[in-house]
Amino acid sequence: MSETEVPEGARLGISELDEEHGLQFRLLRALRDAFARSDRSQALELIDRLDDTSNMHFLLEETLMIRRAYPGHQAHRQEHDHLIEKLRALRSAVVSGSEAEPLTEADAVGRWLLSHIQTFDRALAAYLLAHRSR
Ligand SMILES: [Fe+2]
């Protein structure tokens, strides 16, 4: 359903991952819209959904990395932790009303996600596709 919501150039050819990335981008776009409307309660709900969705998605990737003995596992995992920290910092700022530029922050998270997919996830996908037998 949401695979097509992944920007062109960020599809990995593994539908499980592409679909979950699509959902992350969809939630990010909705978050951007909520910020644009200054709808703080909707923004908080979307940040929480993005946090849950991203945690589950990262767990899937990390499980695949462990099962297939992926050599870049540690560095990739640190990147995931970094995104979750960014989301939680944004959440705290929204809760306390101290977010300076929420749209800029949401865009920064979107750029981070796109860049992560195009580098870390693309390398992982290439490895998984080359070690598909198990
Ligand atoms: Fe990843």
Residues whose N, C-alpha, C, O or C-beta is under 5 A from the ligand:
A	BS01	LIG	E61 D121
